[in-house]
């Protein structure tokens, strides 16, 4: 996670794992031509390292502070497209598009920081509680291949958040950070049963 100012300088940088759990339904194991679809829900939690600049407060200038951030969020997504297949139905190309929403609750912990301008010393830094809601659309290409009782499916493309909503509870304000295009890639491997359908993921 990074937050940038108008000059693209990094104000906040976070590093660390977030753990995901998900459920989904799709027909990516389709053999032959036809429509494809997917529906998915994913939740995630995390506890990561925070490094960033504090907000200026009157005579107190911005200083660097380190803390930890807790995350709790979820993603809902649906999409579909059309598959073009070879005559043997062992290879297919999908043209796909999707729509989703990513929402999360972010808690930045209180900490202390060193103030170097007079009078120098240690200062207390308030954390923050924020809520984000990011709806997005995505478009891409999927590749399907089935051979010897196995299937592989790879899908990749671009994702665009067409709106951004950030509620910063400490300051009582609602913000709209600039959205940015990103790339996505997913890969699925599964065993096929005697009928050519997935038997497990």
N, C-alpha and C positions, 0 to 999 in steps of 0.2 A: 504494500500500500504506500502510495506517495501522494503528497499534496504539494502543488506548485503555485508560485505567485504569478502575476501577469507577465513577468520576464522569464518564466520557466525555471526559476530557481527553486530548489527543493526546500520546503518549509517543514514538512513532516515526512518521516520515513519509518515504516514498521516492517519487522521481519519476524517470522515464526510460523509454526504450522497451524492450520485449521482443519478440524476433523469433520468429515462429511458422512451422511447416511442418506440413502435415496431409494425411491421406488419408481418404477416406470413400466409402460406398456408400449409396444411398437410392433410393426410388421417388417422389420429389416431383413428377416429371413425369407421374404417373398421370392418365389422362383418364377421368373418370367416378367413380362411387362405389366405395369399397373400402378395404381396409386400406393404411396407409402405414407405412414403417419407415425407420430410419437406423442406420448403424454408422459410427463415426468414431474416428480416433486423431490426436492432435496433440502435437507436441513444441515446446518453446520454450526460448530462451536469452536472457539479458539481463545488462547491466552498468549499474546505476542509481545515482543519488545517494542517500545515506543521511543523515538528520538525526534525531537522537534523544537521549534521556537515557541516561546510563550507570547501571549498577547500583550502589547504595551498597555500600561495602566498609569496614566498621569505622568509623573516624573520618572517612573520606573520603566526603563527601556526593555525591549524584548531580550530574553536570555535563552540559552540552550538548556533543555531539560530532558531527562531520561525517566521513563516510567514503564508501565505495562498496560496493555489494552485487552479487555474482554469482549468477545464477539458472540452474538447469538443471532442467527438469521436463517432465511429459507428462500428457495427459488421455486417458482411454478412456471412450467413451460409446455407449450404445445406447438406442433408443426406438421407439415406434410409436404408432399411433392409427387413426382412421377418417376418411375423407374423404366429405363430402356435396357433391354436384355439381349444377349446373344441367343442363337437358335438352341443351344444346349442348356440354356437357363443356368449356366454355371458362373456367369459374370454379368454384372449389371452396373449401370451408372444412373445415379439419382440427381435430379435437380430439385432442391428443397428450399423452404423458407419457414421461419418460425416466429413466434411471439412469446415473450415471457416477462416476468417481473421478479426482481431481486430486492428483498427487504431485509434489513438487519438493524440490530440494536448494538451500539458501541459505547463502552464505558472506559474512559481513560482515567487511570488512577491518580490520586493526589501524590505529590512528590515535593522534593526540595531542589533548589538550584543555586549556583554560585553567581552572585552579582559582582561584576568587576568594576563598574563605574562607581564613583564616590556617592554615598558611603558603601564600600565593598562589604560583602558578607553573604551569609546564607539566607535565602528567602523561601517562604512557603509558596508552592504553586498549586492552585486548584486544578483538579481534573475536569472532566467534562462528560456529559451524557448526551448522546446523539442518536437520532433515528434517521435511517435512509430508506428511500423508496425509488427504485430505478427500473422503469419499464423499458423494454428493448425489443428490437426486431433483429433477425439474423437471416442470412442467405448463404447458401453454399452448395457443395457438390458431395455426393456420397458414392463410394465404390464398394460393391458387394462381390465376394468370390466364394464359391463352394467347391470343395474337393475332398475326396476320401473321407466322407463323414464329418467334415468340419466346415465351418463358415467363418469368414472374417468380414468385418464391416468397418470402413473408415469414413468419417465425415468431417469436412473442414470448410471454413469460410470466414465471413466477417460478421461482427456483431456491432450494432449501433444503438446506444441508449438515447432514445428520442426525447426523453425528459429526465430531469434529475430533481430530487426533493431531499433536502437535508434540514432537519429540525434540531437546532442546538439549544438544549433546555437551559443550560447555565446562563446564556445571554438572552433567552426568550425570543430568538429570531429564527426565521425560516430562510434557507439559502437555496440557490440553484446553481451548483457548480457546472462549469462547462463540460458537456459530454464529449467523448472521444471515441473514434472507431477502435476496435480491437479485433484480433484474430482468435478463432477457436478451432480445436481439433479433438475428436473423440475416436476411440478404437474399441471394437467389440469382437470377442472371439467366443464361439460356442460350438458345442457338439450337436450334430444333426441326427435325428432318429431315422428309422427306415423310410418314413414318408417325406424325408427331406426337411423337416421342421426342427426347430431347436428343442433339445431335450433338457439342457441345463445351460446356465450362463457362466 
